[in-house]
Amino acid sequence: MSGPVKCLVWDLDNTLWQGTLLEGDEIRLSAAVRETIVELDARGILQSVASRNEPERALARLAELGVGEYLVLPEIGWGPKSDAVRRIADGLNFAHRAMAFIDDQPAERAEVSFQLPEVRCYPAAQATTLSALPEFSPAVTTDSRRRRQFYQAGFRRAAERAEFPGPDEEFLRSLELVMSIGRADAEDLSRAEELTLRTSQLNATGVHYSRTALRGLLDDPGHEVLVVGMADRFGPHGAVGVVLLETRPEVWHLKLLATSCRVVSFGAGSALLDWLADQAARAGVHLVADFRPTDRNRMMEVAYRFAGFDERPCHCRARVDEGPGDRIQRLHLVPSRRPAPAAISIDAPALARLGTREGSAHG
């Protein structure tokens, strides 16, 4: 089985900690297991619990041991462990192949393996060596170090939305959403590459740009590589989008737009396209975008069409290179000034003159 583990689910008794809580044992957390928990969290691997215990007592003991904050969506009760792991995966919207389970009891591991064959299972004896395994060694980015905090903020946000009495538009305005847009730097490249690779539903072309390719564009005065972040009153969402824009005197060519599925319900894609159209109108240039329809990116196509892009030819004098083929469509837009989105504030002070970086060949 290949691919990285995105969430590790811990059993408690004689696995995460030593001792059996309900039997009144002294409960101890070894320094090595604590180190494993902290290290996996720093790598962006989420962690949870599936344990047969009394929920209040178990959660209180986890808090006393100082590791409760590292665990999301804990499942503590009396049902089958496979049901608990399944609920955790569903709550995180993770495929089963991205899940792992660790337990000291062979029968519990066998039950999970039988019911959820894609979930990787490990004996408790491996608890302190998991971080050395390749499936627990993802590429670490600035955002991955805060992944748990992003998810925990998302759970609080969803809980408040469930209790909110008004319509979606009012709730979005209550979030105090801010979209930050800035030029990428070397530290952003790993997350930018990840966004082009993982966001197949919200990737306008499905094209993957490697860090090497993106790094080469950072110093190219004819290209803008932009990273998009979002935050609200619950906390930051991290980097949620990447834009690759070729800028010429009369036409801007949007080669790639990819956004995270975490922010699709906030209208992030439409807000970003409207901002680009407004910037192009300010600069007096035509806007052209590449789009390749796939069986997964229908939402992105709707965002492009709703923003006013269509396949009418460009009437500006500037020539746009032919696309790379493979069903790439060339969509055009004659930009116009756009009002600020109602629910999202745009923060892009460093991009007041987008496409006119110092040293640009475009003047």
C-alpha positions, 0 to 999 in steps of 0.5 A: 500500500502506497501513499502518505498517512494523513491521520494516525488513530491511537488506541489508549490502554497500553498503546498511547499510554501504559496501563489500563484506565478502567482497572485503576492502573497508574497511567504513564505516558512515555517520553518516547511516545510523547515525542512521536506525537509531537513530531507527527503533529509537526509534520502535518499528520493528524492524530485521533483516538479510538478507544474502549473507555469512559469518554470523560475519564479518558479525555481528562487523563489525556488533558492531564498528560498534556497531549489532548490538544494534539488529538482531533475527533476522538472516538471513545466508547464501546463499539467496534474500533473499525466503526470509530476509525470510519467515523474519524475518516468521514469527519476529516473527509479522508480516504481510508488509504490515508488512515492508520491505526495502532493498537496493542491487541492483535484482535483489534487490529485484525477487526479493523483490517477486515472491515477497512482493508485500506487502513494501515494497522500497526502494533503498539510496539512500533509506536516509537518508531513510526516517524522513521517510516516513509509513509509517516515522512511527508514533505513538510511545509509552513502550512503542514506544521499548522494543519491540526490547528486549521482542522480544529478551527474548521470544526468550531466554524462548522459547529457555529454554522450549524447553530447559526439562525440566518442564511448562508450569506449572513453567516459568511459575513459574520466570519470576517473573512480576509483573503491575502494575496501576495507574491510567492517566495522560496518558502512558499514553493512547497505549498504552491506545488502541493496545491497544484498537485492535490486540488484536482477539483479546483485546478483549472487545468490539472497541470502540476508545477514542480518546485523547480518550475515554480522557482524558475518563474519567481525570477522571471519578470514576465510572470507573477506567481501568487499565493493566496491565503485566507483567515477569519475570526476562528483563525487562519486557513493557511495558503489556499490558492496559487495563481500563475500569471504571465503578464504582457503589455496588452494581455495577461495570461492566467496559466493556472488557478488552483484553490483548496477545497477547504474554502470552496464554500466561501466563494474563494475562487470567484472572489479571486477571479473578480480581483484579477479581472479588476486588476486587469481593468486597472492595467488596461489589459485583456485577460486570457485564461487556460482551462481544461475540462475534466470529470472533477473540476466542474466547480472551477468551470462554473467559477470561470464562466460566472466571472465572464470568461468565454471562448470569444477570440481576443481582439487585442493586438498582443499575441498569446502563445498557443496552449499546450493542447490536450483539450486546453481551452483558451478563455477570454475576458474583456476586464471591467472594474469589479466591486469588492466581494460582500463577504470577503475582504481582499488584502493585497497591498504589495500588489498595487501594481500587479505585473509591473515588478521592478526590472520587468521587461514590460516597463 
